[in-house]
Amino acid sequence: MHRVFVTGGTGFVGRTLIQALRAEGHVVRCLVRRGSEHDLRGFEAIERVEGDVLARASLDEAMSGCDAVVHLVGIIREHPARGITFERLHVDATLNVLAAATTVGVRRLLHMSALGARPDARARYHRTKWRAEEAVRSSGLDWTIFRPSIIYGPDDGFVTTLARAVRRLPVVPVIGAGNTRLQPVPAQTVAEGFARALDQAASLGQTYEVGGPEPHTLNEIIDLLGEILKRRKVRKVHVPFPLVRRLARVLQGLPFFPVTTDQLRMLEEDNVCDPTPFYRTFGLSPVPLAKGLERMLVP
Ligand SMILES: NC(=O)c1ccc[n+]([C@@H]2O[C@H](COP(=O)([O-])OP(=O)(O)OC[C@H]3O[C@@H](n4cnc5c(N)ncnc54)[C@H](OP(=O)(O)O)[C@@H]3O)[C@@H](O)[C@H]2O)c1
């Protein structure tokens, strides 16, 4: 049994992760920002400490007494006017967590990165995720890094939005030709991988790419949603990348505009992997996308 300090526990992946950690018998302590307590309603059996990953001083005390850290905090969209940037939330936040873990003497660290993280990536999201990984690798802690493709489940930002469009709109807008390949993985699978990694010595110093059993194009995912939601034929309208990019340059600062130029860079490239080492190491079975979507969307 571990006492696990979790950052990002109030988020979409975090809430599933808390359940997976509890199911394995661990005690969970969540870092909660002021104003976000309501996101953990229903999670009575966990410890909560107020703090912010950007406030280094808050972390030492918050973490003390724990023997493992799961660092999930990350953003997909920047709000520079409010100081919310990839640089701060991916790189600086990770440095703060690593420094606190080192100071307090917590040795085990599970770090959430993202598939596509690499030094020369086109998207700054991926480049800053890479730099956070590099900091983890040189931390001297007992680390394991996870790089998932798109994660889906209740309250996610991807399948939930697409499913709503398939249900409600006469035609579903698709950015580009829809041929980009993705490998969506259920949040439950990701969470169980993290929970099992805590005591899995073979995962020390390893980086795992995480995805569903096989790649699917965006068009295929939308068609699959149509079948599952019993829409006879899903009609799509393809909006060319250059047009969306021009609009995004002007409108991405406004919360209603659905994508940023950085997200467009990611949408233009495949996000696929060989997840075999992940499933083998943690003794998990890959869930085919059709089955996972059905579990998520069909009552
Ligand atoms: N979702 C995916 O498809 C996907 C795929 C690959 C990797 N990932 C990575 O997985 C991680 C979790 O993603 P998610 O989808 O669960 O995101 P999410 O729902 O937006 O959750 C983000 C979490 O980070 C917390 N947070 C943000 N700024 C913070 C700060 N300054 N101090 C403390 N906590 C802060 C949020 O807290 P509040 O509740 O206070 O806002 C929330 O708990 C991220 O690192 C993301 O890059 C996600």
The ligand as an ORCA input file, in Angstrom:
! r2SCAN-3c Opt
* xyz 0 1
  N      -7.049     13.800    -22.417
  C      -6.234     13.254    -23.309
  O      -6.653     12.794    -24.382
  C      -4.756     13.187    -23.026
  C      -3.931     12.454    -23.904
  C      -2.557     12.368    -23.631
  C      -2.033     12.996    -22.508
  N      -2.872     13.712    -21.691
  C      -2.291     14.376    -20.515
  O      -2.945     13.883    -19.352
  C      -2.957     14.897    -18.341
  C      -4.358     15.079    -17.809
  O      -5.204     15.445    -18.889
  P      -6.770     15.648    -18.702
  O      -7.380     15.370    -20.028
  O      -7.244     14.934    -17.498
  O      -6.823     17.236    -18.461
  P      -7.861     18.099    -17.628
  O      -9.170     17.417    -17.473
  O      -7.832     19.465    -18.220
  O      -7.179     18.158    -16.179
  C      -6.066     18.972    -15.944
  C      -5.761     18.895    -14.472
  O      -4.634     19.737    -14.199
  C      -4.967     20.588    -13.107
  N      -4.240     21.842    -13.132
  C      -4.144     22.731    -14.141
  N      -3.374     23.768    -13.753
  C      -2.984     23.504    -12.485
  C      -2.183     24.185    -11.531
  N      -1.618     25.359    -11.824
  N      -1.976     23.613    -10.308
  C      -2.549     22.427     -9.997
  N      -3.325     21.742    -10.852
  C      -3.533     22.286    -12.077
  C      -6.449     20.827    -13.254
  O      -6.953     21.321    -12.048
  P      -8.302     22.204    -11.960
  O      -9.416     21.211    -11.765
  O      -8.063     23.058    -10.778
  O      -8.415     22.976    -13.235
  C      -6.898     19.406    -13.589
  O      -6.945     18.631    -12.418
  C      -2.342     16.149    -19.004
  O      -0.977     16.210    -18.686
  C      -2.506     15.877    -20.485
  O      -1.540     16.559    -21.263
  C      -4.213     13.809    -21.906
*
